[in-house]
């Protein structure tokens, strides 16, 4: 049984991961806005990733995996973003991830099969209008993934999932009607949008021992959008 830390485990992909992984592992998940209750093999702890100092005193001595789920989707013309918008998005997506990894690193080093999973977006590989904010911070996440995978090998694996639009609360503003869901699905070669379960299944595989030979990868789980027309 592994001990897995999920940052942002109260909604969307993080919540699905907490449910799935706690069936066979000890899962410690954090929440910020949505108060959560503990279940068998699953404990929740409040954590605001935007705070300067993070308290991880609730963690055990050994952590086998970190999955960093916080993110944001703000889409609008580049000229309407401010420098503060870019700084706050980078703070959430990149600085937040680095703070967690640095704080938990000593506990990861004690694991016999440690791993880290981060999240990017298809918009990094495929240039999309109005995506300058999210593409900037998630592009940094992809660079961080490869750099850490090189630095931490062979003891800690680091991989990243780059999804396309997924039907989660985070994307609810883009999918608030059936018409918008259909239109979004049609833009993908697979003619459907992703689900929390799609992403959680891949993340679960990445932290499992079945994936012990994979590191430094940006995996495009995007309905084909990033590679075919």
Secondary structure, 3 states (H helix, E strand, C coil): CCEEEEECCCCHHHHHHHHHHCCCCEEEEEECCCCCCCECCEEEEECCCCCCCCCCCCCCCCCCEEEECCCCCCCCCHHHCCHHHHHHHHHHHHHHHHHHHHHHHHHHHCCCCEEEEEEEEHHHHCCCCCCHHHHHHHHHHHHHHHHHHHHHCCCEEEEEEEECCEECHHHHHHCCCHHHHHHHHHCCCCCCCEEHHHHHHHHHHHCCHHHCCCCCCEECCCCCCCCCC
